[in-house]
Amino acid sequence: MRQVGENMVHLNTYQPQYDQAGHYCTEIPAAGDTYTVVDLIDPALRNMPVSMKVFRGEEKGGKQLFR
């Protein structure tokens, strides 16, 4: 769960080629195909534009892969 302003967002990451049932919230254990699910828990967010940045490494000093 992440707080964005006053709203809550739930993030999960999956790598089914390594673990069919595994899901990760912060650290992704291996390189490879990765699926990210963004669950907008607060109904107010569901009608707002949403963006996400993906970094390799840490946000500070890491490389931004896409936005």
Helices and strands as residue ranges (DSSP letters): E 2-4, E 7-14, E 35-40, G 43-47, E 54-56, E 63-66
